[in-house]
Amino acid sequence: MPRWGMVFDLDRCIGCYSCTVACHVENGTPPGIWYAPVYEQEVGTFPNVKRVFLPTLCNHCNDAPCMKACPTKAISRREDGIVLVDQDLCCGTRACVTACPYGAMHFYGAANGDFEGQLTPYEQSFQGKFQVGTVQKCTFCVHRIDQGNFTPACVETCPTGTRVFGDLDDPESPPSKLISKYNGFVLRPEAGTSPSVRYVAPRQAVSDNRDISSRQVSQTQSAGPDPQAIASGESRVPSGNAFTGRLQVEAKPQTARGLKVVLWYLFMGLGSGLYVNQLLFGIDAGRMVGLPLANVLGIILLGISALILMEDLGKPLRFLGVLRNVRSSWISRGAVADFIFLFLGSLLILPYLSIGGQQPLAGLPWAPGSGLELIMTWVVGAAALFIIVYPGIELSSSRSIPFWNTILIPLQFLGSALASAAGAAYLLGSLAPSRVTAMVALISVLTTLAFSFAHIQSARSQQGAARISADKLMRGSLAPYFLWGNLVLGLMLPGLVLALHLALALPGGFLALAAELLLAGNYLAKYTLIKAGYYASLV
């Protein structure tokens, strides 16, 4: 069985974009989706200036991050190494989009044409091939390969022979010979994906002793609409040759996750935090028809978060599919915990139901004080704790967005959830002593602050996309929301009020203000974290 792969001989690429257009024509990709973009840059200092080109596509990785991230198992890898997306299974979470280190996953959000939103006859002929609300990607023209034509359209069209396709396991194949002769390299080697795409650097175009500067880089994505250019500072990953060590492809902001994901994280963490605080610290939020309000609100908030997630899916009716990939997807694991919390949590509160002074369900096997209730309570508590942190773990496992790739994110999620949940319980009329609530909230605030500062400091000490994210939060467009909204008003000021209350027993109005600020700070923390995400540079 061959293992298909491709080698780009960058010494030959002239930036004609024939590959990009040929791919678009061959596959009929929807408007705005390009499987084979070419990045174009000017490098050098006058008079030694030239343009260089970096053609790209899906790397068909042996250790594909998109496969692990997909909760529905819609992404699979064939025996011949080709990675494919099953549109009938994809529910459009876009987890694969932010997981891919190469920007090769494309979400098809709307069937709009390039001409005033109208589809051309050619576009209409391919309309049934792609499902709106799913993810698309390069397939190495698998339809050709399965018919015995082992030349993808981009390879066939390239006039200079830049693209070389073949069996990477055959040492005598053209791509294997190129790799062996010129020491082929991969993009983003630190991602550890074992890609099936290699590059051969220009032999004479870029030399080690030439002072090449890419400070005034011009980046264009071939045939792509509305390219985004940002000042990226040092956003390159050196990989041992003059071409990749000095070339710079600018980092780009992620757009796959937005406000709905922020609200999903917020409600999910707040609902679970209410339950955990009640279980571990006795912070009760009162009763409603005999039912523990913290439990009821936890279930309601988690239900709301599930509805938000469903609405954000490209294919909402396929939401149950997110349970398929528990083995490797954190979204799948989190979905299982969500169901456990909602189901067992709802059962747990039934014996407490009081109607007209009577408890008609008090005789259930898990009645208060029973051994079964104790077991169910701690199972739900474990699920709640996992629900708080798993979105942060899912973000931290991203190989494509360096600012997210840290264990400090789930720790921040835990601290902010417990702090804001304590504040919410106080606003709802907590039956726990205010000092207990204030102490839990204060410890949570201090730990969240510590993790936040450590996260920012770690990112600012790096080069590239992580540094861009940190700078955007501390002195860029997100600074008013993160620095002043989240850190100062959402954490430091409430922390000061809580400390003064523990020392001086402040009036309740001060605690109510601190609680409201904690809730607002939790929202801004999630919002700025998502908005600050930048994809790492390809080289």
Residue pairs with C-beta under 8 A, 6 or more apart in sequence:
1 79
1 80
2 80
2 81
2 166
2 167
2 169
2 170
3 80
3 81
3 167
3 168
3 169
3 196
4 60
4 80
4 81
4 82
4 140
4 145
4 150
4 165
4 166
4 167
4 168
4 196
5 60
5 81
5 165
5 166
5 167
5 168
5 175
5 196
5 197
5 198
6 57
6 140
6 152
6 155
6 163
6 164
6 165
6 175
6 196
6 197
6 198
7 163
7 164
7 174
7 175
7 178
7 179
7 184
7 197
7 198
7 199
7 200
8 55
8 162
8 163
8 164
8 197
8 198
8 199
8 200
9 161
9 162
9 164
9 178
9 182
9 200
10 52
10 53
10 54
10 162
10 199
10 200
10 201
10 202
10 205
10 243
11 200
11 201
11 202
11 203
11 204
11 205
12 160
12 161
12 162
13 38
13 53
13 54
13 55
13 160
13 162
14 53
14 159
14 160
15 38
15 40
15 51
15 53
15 222
16 159
16 160
17 38
17 222
17 223
18 154
18 157
18 158
18 159
19 36
19 38
19 55
19 154
19 155
19 157
19 158
19 162
19 163
20 34
20 36
20 37
20 38
20 154
20 222
20 223
21 157
21 223
22 36
22 153
22 154
22 156
22 157
23 29
23 34
23 35
23 36
23 57
23 138
23 152
23 153
23 154
24 34
24 35
24 223
25 153
26 141
26 153
27 35
27 126
27 139
27 141
27 153
28 122
28 123
28 125
28 126
28 129
28 130
29 35
29 106
29 126
29 130
29 136
30 108
30 111
30 123
30 126
30 130
30 136
31 112
31 113
31 114
31 119
31 123
32 112
32 114
32 224
32 225
33 106
33 108
33 136
34 106
34 221
34 222
34 223
34 224
35 57
35 58
35 104
35 106
35 136
35 137
35 138
36 55
36 56
36 57
36 138
36 154
36 222
37 55
37 56
37 221
37 222
37 223
37 224
38 53
38 54
38 55
38 56
38 221
38 222
39 53
39 54
39 55
39 56
39 219
39 220
39 221
39 222
39 249
39 538
40 51
40 52
40 53
40 54
40 218
40 219
40 220
40 222
41 51
41 52
41 53
41 54
41 214
41 217
41 218
41 219
41 247
41 248
41 249
42 49
42 50
42 51
42 216
42 217
42 218
43 49
43 50
43 51
43 52
43 206
43 212
43 213
43 214
43 217
43 246
43 247
44 50
44 210
44 212
44 213
45 211
45 212
45 213
48 210
50 205
52 202
52 205
52 206
52 243
52 247
54 247
54 249
54 538
54 539
55 162
55 163
56 102
56 103
56 104
56 187
56 538
57 104
57 138
57 154
57 197
58 83
58 102
58 104
58 105
58 137
58 138
58 139
58 140
58 197
59 102
59 104
59 186
59 187
59 193
59 195
59 196
59 197
60 77
60 81
60 82
60 83
60 138
60 140
60 195
60 196
60 197
61 83
61 193
61 194
61 195
61 196
62 77
62 81
62 193
62 194
62 195
62 196
63 192
63 193
63 194
64 75
64 77
64 83
64 193
65 96
65 99
65 100
65 101
65 191
65 193
65 399
65 400
66 75
66 83
66 96
66 99
66 100
66 105
67 75
67 76
67 77
67 83
67 96
67 328
68 99
68 328
68 329
68 397
69 95
69 96
69 98
69 99
69 328
69 329
69 330
69 331
69 394
69 397
70 90
70 93
70 95
70 96
70 325
70 329
71 91
71 93
71 95
71 321
71 322
71 323
71 324
71 325
71 329
71 331
71 332
71 335
72 89
72 90
72 91
72 93
72 318
72 321
72 322
72 324
72 325
73 89
73 324
73 325
74 85
74 86
74 87
74 88
74 89
74 90
74 91
74 134
74 135
74 321
75 83
75 84
75 85
75 86
75 96
76 83
76 84
76 86
77 83
77 84
78 84
80 145
81 168
81 196
82 139
82 140
82 142
82 145
83 137
84 139
84 142
85 96
85 134
85 135
85 136
85 137
87 130
87 131
87 134
88 131
89 318
89 321
89 324
90 131
90 133
90 134
90 135
90 314
90 315
90 318
91 133
91 313
91 314
91 315
91 316
91 318
91 319
91 321
91 322
92 107
92 133
92 134
92 135
92 313
92 314
92 315
93 313
93 314
93 322
93 331
94 105
94 107
94 135
94 256
94 257
94 314
95 329
95 331
95 394
96 105
96 135
97 105
97 106
97 107
97 135
97 256
98 254
98 256
98 257
98 398
98 400
98 401
98 533
99 105
99 397
99 398
99 399
99 400
100 400
101 187
101 188
101 191
101 193
101 399
101 400
101 536
102 187
102 188
102 195
102 400
102 538
103 252
103 400
103 535
103 538
104 137
104 138
105 135
105 136
105 137
106 135
106 136
106 137
107 134
107 135
107 136
107 256
107 314
108 130
108 131
108 132
108 133
108 134
108 135
108 136
108 314
109 132
109 133
109 314
110 132
111 119
111 127
111 132
112 119
113 119
113 120
113 123
114 120
114 123
114 225
119 127
130 136
131 315
132 314
133 313
133 314
133 315
134 314
134 315
135 314
140 152
140 165
141 149
141 151
141 152
141 153
141 154
144 150
144 151
144 152
144 153
150 165
150 166
151 165
152 163
152 165
154 163
155 163
155 164
155 165
164 174
164 175
164 178
165 174
165 175
166 173
166 174
166 175
166 176
167 173
167 175
167 176
168 175
168 176
168 179
168 196
169 176
170 176
171 177
171 180
175 198
178 184
178 198
178 200
179 198
179 200
182 200
182 201
182 203
183 200
183 241
184 198
184 199
184 200
185 198
185 199
185 200
185 201
185 239
185 240
185 241
185 244
186 195
186 197
186 198
186 199
186 239
187 195
187 197
187 199
187 244
187 538
187 539
188 237
188 536
188 538
188 539
189 237
189 239
190 237
191 399
191 400
192 399
193 399
199 244
201 241
201 242
201 243
201 244
202 243
205 243
206 212
206 242
206 243
206 246
206 247
207 242
208 242
212 246
212 247
214 236
214 246
214 247
214 248
217 248
217 250
218 229
219 227
219 229
219 249
219 250
220 227
221 227
228 252
228 253
229 250
230 250
230 251
230 252
230 253
230 468
230 534
232 248
232 250
232 251
232 464
232 465
232 468
232 537
233 463
233 464
233 467
233 468
233 471
234 463
234 464
234 467
235 248
235 249
235 250
235 251
235 463
235 464
235 465
235 467
235 468
235 536
235 537
236 244
236 245
236 246
236 247
236 248
236 249
236 463
236 464
236 537
236 539
237 244
237 464
237 536
237 537
237 539
238 244
238 245
239 245
239 539
243 539
244 539
247 539
248 537
248 539
249 537
249 538
249 539
250 537
251 464
251 465
251 468
251 534
251 535
251 536
251 537
252 534
252 535
253 531
253 533
253 534
253 535
254 401
254 533
254 534
254 535
257 530
257 533
258 530
259 527
260 308
260 309
260 311
260 312
261 312
261 530
262 523
262 526
262 527
262 530
263 305
263 308
264 305
264 308
264 309
264 312
264 391
265 305
265 391
265 413
265 526
266 305
266 522
266 523
266 526
267 301
267 302
267 304
267 305
267 308
268 301
268 302
268 305
268 338
268 387
268 388
268 391
269 387
269 388
269 391
269 413
269 416
269 417
269 420
269 421
269 522
270 301
270 417
270 420
270 421
270 424
270 519
270 522
271 297
271 298
271 299
271 300
271 301
271 302
271 304
271 305
272 298
272 302
272 341
272 384
272 385
272 387
272 388
272 417
272 421
273 384
273 388
273 417
273 418
273 420
273 421
273 422
274 285
274 294
274 295
274 297
274 298
274 301
274 421
274 424
274 425
275 294
275 295
275 298
275 341
275 345
275 380
275 381
275 384
276 381
276 384
276 385
276 388
276 417
276 418
276 421
277 283
277 294
277 418
277 421
277 422
277 425
277 440
278 284
278 285
278 292
278 294
278 295
278 425
279 377
279 378
279 381
279 384
280 381
281 432
281 436
281 440
282 432
282 436
283 294
283 421
283 422
283 425
283 430
283 432
283 436
283 437
283 440
284 292
284 293
284 294
284 425
284 430
284 431
284 432
285 292
285 293
285 294
285 297
285 424
285 425
285 428
285 429
285 430
285 431
286 293
286 428
286 429
286 430
286 431
287 293
288 296
289 353
289 354
289 355
290 352
290 353
290 354
290 359
291 349
291 352
291 353
291 354
292 349
292 352
293 428
294 425
295 345
295 348
295 349
296 349
297 424
297 428
298 341
298 345
298 384
299 341
299 342
299 345
299 346
299 349
302 338
302 341
302 342
302 387
303 342
306 338
306 342
309 319
310 316
310 319
313 319
322 329
322 331
322 332
322 335
323 332
323 335
323 336
323 339
324 332
325 332
326 332
326 333
326 336
330 390
330 391
330 393
330 394
330 397
331 394
333 386
333 390
334 386
334 387
334 390
334 391
334 394
337 383
337 386
337 387
337 390
338 383
338 387
340 379
340 380
340 383
341 380
341 383
341 384
341 387
344 376
344 379
344 380
344 383
345 380
347 364
347 366
347 376
348 366
348 373
348 376
348 377
348 380
350 361
350 364
351 359
351 361
351 362
351 363
351 364
351 366
351 367
351 368
351 373
352 359
352 368
353 359
353 360
353 361
362 368
365 372
366 372
366 373
366 376
367 373
385 414
388 413
388 414
388 417
388 418
389 410
389 411
389 413
389 414
390 410
391 410
391 413
392 409
392 410
392 411
392 412
392 413
392 414
393 409
393 410
395 401
395 404
395 409
395 529
396 404
396 405
396 406
396 407
396 408
396 409
396 410
397 405
398 404
398 405
399 405
400 535
400 536
401 465
401 469
401 533
401 534
401 535
401 536
402 459
402 462
402 464
402 465
402 466
402 469
402 534
402 536
403 459
403 465
403 466
403 469
403 470
403 532
403 533
403 534
404 529
404 533
405 466
406 455
406 458
408 451
408 454
408 455
408 458
409 455
409 529
411 447
411 451
412 448
412 451
412 452
412 455
412 525
415 444
415 445
415 447
415 448
415 451
416 444
416 448
416 521
416 522
416 525
417 522
418 440
418 441
418 444
419 440
419 441
419 444
419 445
419 448
419 491
419 494
419 518
419 522
420 518
420 519
420 521
420 522
422 437
422 438
422 440
422 441
422 444
422 515
422 518
423 441
423 494
423 514
423 515
423 516
423 517
423 518
423 519
424 515
424 519
425 432
425 437
426 434
426 437
426 511
426 512
426 515
427 512
427 515
427 516
430 437
434 501
434 508
434 511
435 501
435 502
437 511
438 498
438 501
438 502
438 511
439 498
439 502
441 494
441 498
441 514
441 515
441 518
442 495
442 498
442 499
442 502
445 491
445 494
445 495
445 498
445 518
446 495
448 491
448 525
449 487
449 491
449 492
449 495
452 486
452 487
452 491
452 525
456 470
456 473
456 474
458 466
459 466
459 467
459 469
459 470
460 467
460 470
460 471
460 474
464 536
464 537
465 534
465 535
465 536
465 537
466 534
468 534
469 532
469 533
469 534
470 532
472 478
472 479
472 532
472 534
473 479
473 482
473 483
473 528
473 532
474 482
474 483
478 528
478 531
478 532
481 524
481 527
481 528
482 524
482 525
482 528
482 532
485 520
485 521
485 524
485 528
486 521
486 524
486 525
486 528
489 517
489 520
489 521
490 517
490 518
490 520
490 521
490 522
490 524
490 525
491 518
491 521
493 514
493 517
494 513
494 514
494 515
494 517
494 518
494 521
497 506
497 510
497 511
497 513
497 514
498 511
498 514
500 506
500 510
501 510
501 511
501 514
